[in-house]
Amino acid sequence: MSTVGAVDGAADQAAWLVGELTRRGQTVAAAESLTAGLVCATLTEVPGASAVLRGGLVVYATDLKHVLAGVSHELLAEHGAVHPEVAAQLAEGVRRRCSSDWGLGLTGVAGPDPQDGKLPGTVYVGLAGPDTRVVRTLTLPGGRGEVRAGAVAGALELLREHLG
């Protein structure tokens, strides 16, 4: 997957999501680790995003996942920052902290080196919403840019699937 293709796909997803969330009167927020705000930035490229994007947390540092998003300190100590349950708790935490209908949580390894025993390209995307708690595992090819762009596209696609 090229970065350009992933960015174009994410832009299309973002436009659809802003329209659908607006139609439903719902909101979204994101807690982002490896993407460091790219999900929120992608959504705000769409006119009218202010009606649906409540905010976001950039929790690049492991301790901020706990302090800002409420991820269990014990979970982080036992499994590290790159774990499916961390993504789920990021999504739940940002949903609560930002008072949004939907929360997205992203954590993973952009590379070039492994982290927490996980290879570059390993990404976990969590989604929390009304009666929803799901985590998707992505294995993305490419360098840092491609992995980060693919993570954004994957997160937006996960939300779209649950709205569609």
C-alpha angles and dihedrals in degrees: 000000000000120000090238092054092047092048092049090049092049091049091053090047091048093052091050092046095050090051095046095044089048090050090051095042090236134136139213137204132184136214106202131190113162092021092052095203101328094122091056091042091052092050092048091057086074117084109243095028091127088073092062111022110084096180145276147243123227101207101172094145115071095231091055090059085067100034099046105023101031098239110167112268089213092054091051092047093049102039107015128232097299104073136113094242090053089057090049093049091046089055093047093044096051091045090056097040094049096037092233132152092231133033128195122198123191129187131156149109118290092179160173088175130036119257129202088356092302123123124237110274094039108128133171120201120193127196125194124181145125103337090340133117115155138149126202124198116217126192105198128189127219139041130313095289094050093046093049093046091047090050091054092048091047093051093049091046091052091054091045091054091055093047097041 
